[in-house]
């Protein structure tokens, strides 16, 4: 099962693909590390973001998307654009996707029960993809 971990920051959706096959994890090569939405976006820009995300998921055979949840208010609140991107991902049609939001407390408890099998530095991913990688890893346990 291939899962896509997503971290929504500002106007970017940082992605990381993770595959679990017979208890072994691997990171499929992905040509896209993040998808962006212009800050002064129009309805068409939002539709293009949604279509690009759906195409990427279909191209790599992704069945589940795990998004790190952002808080609606407070010190670590997410911005309006990131909530629009989240909604666009959740409302994708034409591709069978199971979209899950992962609250920070769930991520923390899952990681304490199931620590990462390797350090992030050994994955070969870019540093900015770490949160998306962790979301994909935790998402693997939520889909069972």
C-alpha positions as a printed NumPy array, in Angstrom:
array([[  0.   ,   0.   ,   0.   ],
       [  1.447,   3.357,  -1.031],
       [  0.608,   6.267,   1.227],
       [  1.338,   9.948,   0.691],
       [  2.287,  11.993,   3.734],
       [  1.469,  15.687,   3.457],
       [  2.543,  18.718,   5.435],
       [  0.704,  21.919,   4.571],
       [  2.848,  24.988,   5.23 ],
       [  2.035,  28.445,   3.96 ],
       [  0.969,  27.91 ,   0.362],
       [  2.885,  24.628,  -0.143],
       [  1.854,  21.001,   0.198],
       [  5.064,  19.071,   0.95 ],
       [  4.648,  15.407,  -0.028],
       [  6.445,  12.142,   0.705],
       [  5.494,   8.704,  -0.618],
       [  5.93 ,   5.612,   1.543],
       [  5.21 ,   2.024,   0.567],
       [  4.722,  -0.884,   2.934],
       [  5.059,  -4.303,   1.357],
       [  5.064,  -7.452,   3.512],
       [  6.185,  -5.537,   6.6  ],
       [  9.02 ,  -3.723,   4.785],
       [  8.993,   0.03 ,   4.201],
       [ 10.463,   1.67 ,   1.122],
       [ 10.389,   5.151,  -0.352],
       [  9.242,   5.161,  -3.984],
       [ 11.093,   7.676,  -6.15 ],
       [  8.821,  10.687,  -6.673],
       [  9.507,  13.503,  -9.119],
       [  7.471,  15.971,  -7.014],
       [  8.454,  17.081,  -3.515],
       [  5.894,  19.835,  -3.098],
       [  2.927,  21.394,  -4.84 ],
       [  2.283,  25.113,  -4.434],
       [ -0.709,  27.388,  -4.625],
       [ -0.076,  31.066,  -5.494],
       [ -0.663,  33.433,  -2.571],
       [ -3.095,  35.573,  -4.608],
       [ -4.837,  32.546,  -6.068],
       [ -8.019,  32.358,  -8.045],
       [-10.639,  29.643,  -8.208],
       [ -8.858,  28.253, -11.281],
       [ -5.527,  28.115,  -9.378],
       [ -7.206,  26.084,  -6.625],
       [ -8.722,  23.738,  -9.214],
       [ -5.308,  23.338, -10.881],
       [ -3.746,  22.5  ,  -7.504],
       [ -6.442,  19.897,  -6.882],
       [ -6.021,  18.39 , -10.373],
       [ -2.215,  18.289, -10.058],
       [ -2.485,  16.541,  -6.668],
       [ -5.021,  14.019,  -8.011],
       [ -2.842,  13.314, -11.069],
       [  0.212,  12.759,  -8.861],
       [ -1.708,  10.312,  -6.64 ],
       [ -3.04 ,   8.395,  -9.657],
       [  0.38 ,   8.304, -11.329],
       [  2.007,   6.646,  -8.315],
       [ -0.951,   4.43 ,  -7.36 ],
       [ -1.467,   6.102,  -3.984],
       [ -4.452,   4.779,  -2.036],
       [ -4.18 ,   6.852,   1.155],
       [ -3.195,  10.393,   2.046],
       [ -2.152,  11.306,   5.604],
       [ -2.147,  15.035,   6.343],
       [ -0.567,  16.463,   9.48 ],
       [ -3.392,  18.401,  11.072],
       [ -2.922,  22.101,  11.754],
       [ -4.607,  23.882,  14.612],
       [ -7.425,  26.279,  13.628],
       [ -6.335,  28.868,  16.223],
       [ -3.573,  29.593,  18.694],
       [  0.192,  29.932,  18.464],
       [  0.599,  27.11 ,  15.922],
       [ -2.518,  27.878,  13.873],
       [ -2.538,  27.082,  10.171],
       [ -3.12 ,  29.785,   7.599],
       [ -6.243,  30.173,   5.495],
       [ -4.502,  28.999,   2.324],
       [ -3.408,  25.718,   3.942],
       [ -6.996,  24.99 ,   4.997],
       [ -8.144,  25.597,   1.412],
       [ -5.492,  23.163,   0.148],
       [ -6.601,  20.593,   2.728],
       [-10.217,  20.909,   1.579],
       [ -9.144,  20.632,  -2.069],
       [ -7.303,  17.375,  -1.273],
       [-10.235,  15.99 ,   0.727],
       [-12.689,  16.782,  -2.089],
       [-10.746,  15.101,  -4.91 ],
       [-13.041,  13.034,  -7.11 ],
       [-12.26 ,  10.503,  -9.801],
       [ -9.382,   8.95 ,  -7.809],
       [-10.08 ,   6.542,  -4.946],
       [ -8.265,   8.237,  -2.037],
       [ -8.651,   7.699,   1.686],
       [ -7.685,  11.059,   3.249],
       [ -6.855,  11.086,   6.978],
       [ -6.005,  14.028,   9.224],
       [ -3.414,  13.203,  11.868],
       [ -3.556,  15.304,  15.053],
       [ -0.139,  16.004,  16.636],
       [ -1.059,  13.949,  19.752],
       [ -1.841,  10.893,  17.585],
       [  1.462,  11.287,  15.722],
       [  3.351,  11.476,  19.021],
       [  1.628,   8.439,  20.56 ],
       [  2.036,   6.335,  17.392],
       [  5.748,   7.191,  17.181],
       [  6.277,   6.257,  20.825],
       [  4.554,   2.886,  20.276],
       [  6.182,   2.312,  16.849],
       [  9.499,   4.208,  16.6  ],
       [ 10.861,   4.982,  13.144],
       [ 12.887,   1.962,  11.928],
       [ 15.63 ,   4.25 ,  10.558],
       [ 16.771,   7.78 ,  11.247],
       [ 15.407,  10.437,   8.908],
       [ 18.94 ,  11.283,   7.735],
       [ 19.234,   7.757,   6.265],
       [ 16.146,   8.147,   4.05 ],
       [ 17.823,  10.362,   1.463],
       [ 14.88 ,  12.779,   1.542],
       [ 15.25 ,  16.567,   1.734],
       [ 15.141,  18.07 ,   5.238],
       [ 11.893,  19.945,   4.51 ],
       [ 10.148,  16.589,   3.827],
       [ 10.646,  15.22 ,   7.357],
       [  7.17 ,  16.096,   8.655],
       [  5.538,  14.66 ,   5.507],
       [  7.63 ,  11.48 ,   5.938],
       [  6.5  ,  11.141,   9.558],
       [  2.867,  11.724,   8.521],
       [  3.17 ,   8.947,   5.904],
       [  4.783,   6.596,   8.446],
       [  2.098,   7.234,  11.079],
       [ -0.593,   7.038,   8.378],
       [  0.487,   3.466,   7.613],
       [ -0.596,   2.455,  11.13 ],
       [ -3.927,   4.31 ,  10.908],
       [ -4.979,   2.526,   7.704],
       [ -4.917,  -0.932,   9.307]])
